[in-house]
């Protein structure tokens, strides 16, 4: 599906990042956008090498603004310079999402392109400590009570968003990972279809708690679900 743009927000990329990105280059994307969200200067050489590769665009924040702003920066670029694309595929930058999952998402997005497609993870893995399974259950139930819609993995970072929805998504306020949840809350309110595609199991990776992409801060997520103020139409 060559009309889709891959978007990877990244802060201080880990060692396998470049290797994993090479695998994504073999997937048929119109463009791959990497948003360097204020990474330390020691990673400058990494982003310089990536910028020289064909089909990759590196956008840079001078300081860390959080995942929400990183996604909005990429969405703004796509709307301005890649207007003929069908949508964007948000992908985690720390090896959470395998190429086979990405390709599956693209196949589903080709069919169900009227809404947002979510790559949902299974939280039944024995690798996960009980608090993580319980925390995800709390987030899921809070979302269901607030929005009257059950989503198996509210915080998933792997999701396809059609171009037609980027304008209102860019208006969502928040920091860090707020956009993951708020995007779904707005979609439910706007009667936008949400399609769930099961991918690999959730797992706790080394240093997850300090990495940029996905963290298990369940209490904060639950609080933000109940405090969120919807956008005006």
Number of C-alpha atoms within 10 A of each C-alpha: 14 12 16 25 25 23 25 26 28 25 25 18 19 13 10 11 15 16 10 16 18 12 11 17 15 9 17 16 20 20 21 23 24 24 25 24 24 18 19 14 9 8 15 12 10 15 19 11 10 17 16 11 11 10 13 18 18 17 18 18 16 11 12 18 14 22 25 21 24 27 25 20 18 25 24 15 14 21 16 9 9 18 11 12 18 19 26 26 24 22 22 19 25 22 15 19 17 15 16 12 17 21 15 14 22 23 12 16 26 13 8 15 18 17 18 22 23 29 25 23 21 14 21 14 13 11 13 14 13 11 11 19 17 13 17 22 16 16 25 19 18 18 23 15 13 13 17 13 15 14 18 22 21 22 26 19 23 24 23 27 24 19 20 13 17 18 13 14 21 18 11 19 15 15 13 16 20 21 23 20 20 24 18 23 22 19 18 15 12 10 9 14 15 17 19 18 17 15 19 16 15 20 18 15 12 8 8 14 13 9 17 21 22 21 14 16 14 18 12 11 23 19 12 15 19 13 9 16 13 11 13 6 5
